[in-house]
Amino acid sequence: MKSFRTLFVLLIAVLVAAPVFAQSRGNGRINGKVVDEAGKPVIDVEVKAVKVGESQVFATKTDKKGEWALGGLSAGEWNLDFVKPGLETVQKAMPVRDGRNPGIPIAMKVAPPDPREEINKEMERAAEHIRGGRIPEARKIYEDLLAKFPNVHQFHNFIGRAYAGENNMPKAIEHVRIALEKEPENVETKLLLAELLQGSGQKEEATKILDTVDVAQAKDPFVFVNVAINKINENKAPEAVELLTKLVAQFPNEAQLFYYRGRAYLAASKFEDAKVDLEKFVAANPASAPKEIEDAKKILEQLKK
């Protein structure tokens, strides 16, 4: 048998916890009817009621007549949600008093189709065209989506990439500029525009854009590699080394970065550092860079003399 002390402690725990469970309980009752736009009853609508400032949820569903009721509510301000898949959710705030309250008529509308479903379907269709080399067909899909959803400015990036694939750099740059104007701090759009500008020979503007991007935010290092190459050609080898060192730290598994930094060290007359990087690059032997490997081997032979 539990001691009187134990029973007393348990009794206190129950008394303390009870108001938390019953915080919204009272003798108020609310009810109503839910109909559609044609005035017909809507069944199985979930009705949720939560008193302002509390968390306990009272819930029920509409019956075959579209009617519902909730009882045991305490007096005060309540928030009600009426939810059913395929219909627009209705939210209503109302005061509840003790006893019966006036009925609540609710009309629910059919929810508009989720545009994401259509967009995803069309984007997949465009991707199939891209994989099949049908870039103009993919671009047409992106353009149609932009016309239908003009606020989704990301479509400008896809259109720009498509134009770049068609070697129409002015149109590619035009669309990506629009995307960047809409979202000026978007790093991926900045990198894309810089890449397109570099490809069209507008290196100075590309560099200005890249100067506003933290290397740590980049997902692909090679747009920055072009900047480093330009710096080497402009007799700014120390700046190229500094940039490439950041890229090596960010992308340690990109072996080609060691080649370019080795070339930068060479231009800066830091021959031992150049040798270390070029040897790392040759040892990695990336299959995607046969010309660079051949060049690195020649440079290493010259450094031995």
DAJO-V79470 format. One line per field, one symbol per residue. phi: phi as a letter, one per 40 degrees, with the letter a starting at -180 (. if undefined). psi: psi as a letter, one per 40 degrees, with the letter a starting at -180 (. if undefined). burial: + if it has 24 or more other ideal C-beta (glycine too) atoms within 12 Angstrom, else -. Layout:
phi=???
psi=???
burial=???
This chain:
phi=.ccccccccccccccccdcccbcbcabcbbaiabbcccgccbcfccbbbbcdgbbcbbbabccccgcaabbgcccicbbbbbbadgbccbbabacbbcgcbdcbcbbbbcccccccccccccccccccccccgccdccdcccccccccbcccccccccccccccccgbcdcccdccccdcccbcbccccdccccccccccgcccccccccccbcdcccbbccccccccccccccgbddccccccccccccbccccccccccdccccccgbccccccccccccccfcccbcccccccccccccccc
psi=hiiddddddddddddddddddfdeiafihiiaihiadeeiihifhhhhhhhheiehhhiaiiadeeiiihifiiiahihhhhhhheihhhhhhiihiiaiiiihhhhhihhiihdddddddddddddddddeegddddddddddddddgeegeddddddddddddefgddddddddddddddgeehdddddddddddddeegddddddddeehhdeeieheddddddddddddeffddddddddddddddgeegdddddddddddddefgddddddddddddddfhdefddddddddddddddd.
burial=-----------------------+-+-+++++++++-----+--+++++++------+-+-+---+++++--++-+-+++++++--+--+-+-+-+----+--+-+++----------+--++--+--------+--++-+++-++-----++++++++++++++---+-+++-++++++------++++++++++++++--+--++-++--+-+--+--++++++++++++----+-+++-++++++--+--+++++++++++++++----+++-++++++-+----+--++--+--++-----
